[in-house]
Amino acid sequence: MLDERIVFFMTVVEEGSFSAAARKLLVSQPAVSQRVSALEAAVGAPLFDRSGYRPLPTETGRLLYEGVHAINLACDG
């Protein structure tokens, strides 16, 4: 089972926005932002570039997503 912060982070990547992730997870947008921010604090690096219209994964975010996605697939398979 994945940490909730990881699940929220992955959903933002997959959905392309914090709002869409919140709708999919049936939580508020601030709840998604708070958990992603907590994950960023734990990792010690920003996971998204928030300067544009859509949040884009940083290099750290992309590497984290790819690693966690691969582990999640292996565990489900």
Rosetta blueprint (number, residue, H / E / L):
1 M L
2 L L
3 D L
4 E H
5 R H
6 I H
7 V H
8 F H
9 F H
10 M H
11 T H
12 V H
13 V H
14 E H
15 E H
16 G L
17 S L
18 F H
19 S H
20 A H
21 A H
22 A H
23 R H
24 K H
25 L H
26 L L
27 V L
28 S L
29 Q H
30 P H
31 A H
32 V H
33 S H
34 Q H
35 R H
36 V H
37 S H
38 A H
39 L H
40 E H
41 A H
42 A H
43 V H
44 G L
45 A L
46 P L
47 L L
48 F E
49 D E
50 R L
51 S L
52 G L
53 Y L
54 R L
55 P L
56 L E
57 P E
58 T L
59 E H
60 T H
61 G H
62 R H
63 L H
64 L H
65 Y H
66 E H
67 G H
68 V H
69 H H
70 A H
71 I H
72 N H
73 L H
74 A H
75 C H
76 D H
77 G L
